[in-house]
Amino acid sequence: MPQIPLNPSQRRSLRADAHHLNPVVLIGSDGLTPAVTKEVDAALNAHGLIKVRVFSDERSNREAILATLTDTLNAASVQHIGKLLVLWRPIPPKTKAEGGERGRGPSEVKVVKNSKLPGQKPEIQYLRVLGNQRLTAGGNVKKAKPRKTSVKKRNLG
């Protein structure tokens, strides 16, 4: 797989975003193993922009590791400074099975209403509230109100 090309302005922006990041993957004396490649791939899927620290004193080894990672994982090399490598790949959209578009599920709610007559026990009800419903202060279940969107967002979509 080829690596992702970046123009200088994109590279500058990604370097600025990566400045405050800590390395998420550390490559030790064993070098680039399949397990390390798998961890880098998982980190790129989760974060998109990551730092990798390589504990090798040879610059040529670090450059070879960077080239291998960018080619095999279809990532872009943002920066190689010292023993730190910065990689970027767009985060793939999550599918519904991974929890990408998951709404609220039904929940059981305990509602306690005081009795109208003094000295009697409060009335206890167990209600099922669905994802598109809400519980009012009086203990009634109502259909949820649609969320208001700003004027700017309405004009965009």
Secondary structure, DSSP 4 states (H G I P E B T S, - for coil): -PPPP--HHHHHHHHHHHTTPPPSEEE-TT-S-HHHHHHHHHHHHHHSEEEEEE--S-HHHHHHHHHHHHHHHT-EEEEEETTEEEEE-PPPPPPGGGTTT-----EEEEEEE--SSTTSPPEEEEEEE-TTEEE-TTS-EEEPPPPP--HHHHHH-
